[in-house]
Amino acid sequence: MNDVVLAPAARLLELARTGQLSVTELAEAHIRQIERLNPELNAFADFDAERVRAQARRLDAMREPRGPLHGLPVTVKSSIATAGYRCEMGSLLHKGETANEDAVVVARLRAAGALILGTTNCPEFLMAYETANRLYGRTRNPWDLERSPGGSSGGESAAIAAGMSAAGLGSDSGGSVRVPAHFTGICSLKPTPGRIPGRGHLPPCVGPFAILGAIGPMARTMGDVALLFRALSGQDPLDPVSPPVALRNPGPDELRARAIGYFEDDGLVPVTHETRAAVNDAAQALREAGFRVEPFRPRTLERLRKLWWTFFVQCGAMFYEPEIRGKQERLSPIFKEFLSIAEASGPINATDLLNAWAELDVLRARTLEEMREFSVLLCPAAAIPAFRHDERTWTIDGASVNYLDAVRYTQWFNALACPAAVVPVGRSSEGLPIGVQIAARPFEDEIALGIAAVVDAAFGYRPPPMALA
């Protein structure tokens, strides 16, 4: 079974296409892995083995033509509308709510022939870097059950890392597919917003979240992430931020023509020694593959992070205020924590918001100008590997690092609306995965994917021991 459930998605598609395994056999292998591991990991919000079997039988009965993802067992974060599945955003305020229709990207998954195993757990209203709520409880990291798989796509990352799913969809407004990938040793991409349509995500990607947020693919290899990106991207004509950008397929020479700037930290928040080593190891692997890789760090990063904070934290709390008013007793501790962080930031008035919005455009342009020579950036995904549940401060090189600063390394690229991928490279002293982040200019998702695939080929996914048992 391990040979099946831990194989790359591309290999599973080949087995199904050549008739070596039926979709039903693929489904059964994943059902067994879910039934074996999910009681400990708690990655799923909605899973029904009989529903999966019925889907598999329908897919096996299909005649040609079959879609490019025919029979691939996948999962979907439970904030992405999947018809007939619970879509509760991890909140008691939405307990029992099911989606009546698919999000655009889920409709594309189905049209491509994917087998949907279920939907995965997330923190309440997606506003945390670990995954816990009052509906389904806490999701655990398959590398260490005492640690978080990250958030807000933590259920998704745990399921994929443990072989309970071949690939899937998360969403990311501040690192929510990249931090979980880093914490669990898998790959992910936060696309340029709209390259993969966001319509059908809850909450909607509107206002500042149209810039910050994107639905992104997650898988155990970068090739599989690219496979999902190719199958699911393309303009949604009803989404005003979904661009008419055609797929590209840059070859090795075009990729190597891009100079890569790398930095080990942002100059403000230290990272662990193993994180520095992972960035340097990835840089060396790219040099050996023929890339020009030199030290470079944009000067705009800290101001971008502060603007991200304005939009994600302060505006995020404002968006939810009407819905949660008078219902605080039903909120989860992890969401109350977010609200306390937002409250401590103070109120934001209309003038401050207008000025921040204008400054964001100015800073995005300035950063892109700085990236003229180094159009690809290589850096950490976070300052630390997966943290213990409820842990909120760490000491690195004698300095105290708090919760949101430890994961600041993803937030710049949401403010920039840049594509950014995460690839597993190193290990901590405790054996935990450490990923690196590769970002490109907006709409150059295929460049980020292609360069990330070079790094993935040099290092790549290793299964957590519990997945092999």
Steps between C-alpha positions, in 0.01 A plus 500: 500500500782744581632469145163633382402764754846657520565498125498829306167601352649471151585135569147427624357654185731280292387188689135590440554597135680176415251283685752376758266625773132588481366816655321279750831345603656844539202606708522194726871554565434858610192406702711251695769760563240752617332249729839402644650847555221756520390403852841628619551783252143635482559653158150459354190710555279288271586146390263220402659180369183386322469830318861461382431144381193612307703772327773249414251259343357780283848601388590138418183470292584806291602454141746716313578785491620522857630813667865571587441423871284192443487296819745711698408490873493860625379705794368855528531746786160534664480874424485429125142421401461134405141406419349263755788537745505701821639849444508647850830692512572326829237704683212405726319795342484294179456156652336254262508728194565321172586649164224499240738538208866464426753779505633558148824318578315199647278483192821490297635222722189293435505576127861383488396169656640536851369277779407722795576318824363767730555844643767590753513681830591867545509753787188704562454755220854406378667760721783298655827325421389182674189293448251461783135587553199418717334296226762233434781568743871512429683365196841345574824490305589152368866565585421559867149481643591761761557755225281696262482432125455874455203701389275589363534209252632270773250221446597495135874487567466224761286287268740530207818453704362183660384342174131542576467711184711523184456876462253773574396860530565750775476877511748766600465864607804506726687173451216254546614248238871574542545481878311166518710362214816610681379350831411160349765454230290534184480745208254779429440809291327823586416615146460850373143583609252393236729266304305226678150648541398590854125519448332267746751544777358589841543766611505663155832636371377860473635843591860472621468121501471509120867601508610297801309178441520208258396137478813292460597139418681280752670164435804292592703603193538825312417315180164407648438859613570610141269225372211639705587857403484411129173312539323763710631840390337722242281806501164497674297749296282583802793581729624858459851412626542188284729598211497366142855366533590199287697210643871506427753221498844658552785272406829453688679775311226755571500404868878524526489846344334627821740629761401386848549718807513320833498606863520298820294740712334839473750679723243541779380158613762222532449151362631169630843376391338211313276745313806697387662177390192401299500832311872469426463136395222595259710786362793263444277244327379770262856613428595142420203488261638800311315791665649832602423530873624799701421665833219754462222625726240761399502807722120522511429181695424644842267767367320235292459288812347792689254560218414130495426533871267794433300308243507145638485566874319829539274485195448126554361565848279778361356264236395248765371746758135510376481120487642434844339789687336368817619143434842504666412210727478272196838595355806277525801599711716521188267752335469700821878515500492652151242756613715596799799552269288719274362697795851564631587651160245772560219627277551601140309792353404571141795734441750245630347230283501717188863598555599139563330388179682768300831421668461132415490578129803729534695234691404224260635708213817584694561135585451390141751767399748356751436154354601602147832320531390226738153408380491188719552498876612210720446532876367318807136400528504571875751571775432167673385148414163367620420628847328321786126550538423836662868599507536871434858616571843361416860595567733511199862611542408654833214705355134447586280441193124516531221322315426720201861608455609137467287465186553848356708354216190410300305821554696728263399297198131529582535877511689489169247260338802294390500126435702320767576130533630296793723194461633270776880515525639451849437356845512653847707352780179321606447353154221738398468612135631840391383650173629790296297754309539599135313806379470661158345813357118514466362277222830314470365198690655258255844648568459443874372147435784416263778621729336340804494171309880519460537535876247221558700267275809561716324441835132413504231333708571240764209320666444543872561168681135457601400500131719195439380282786 
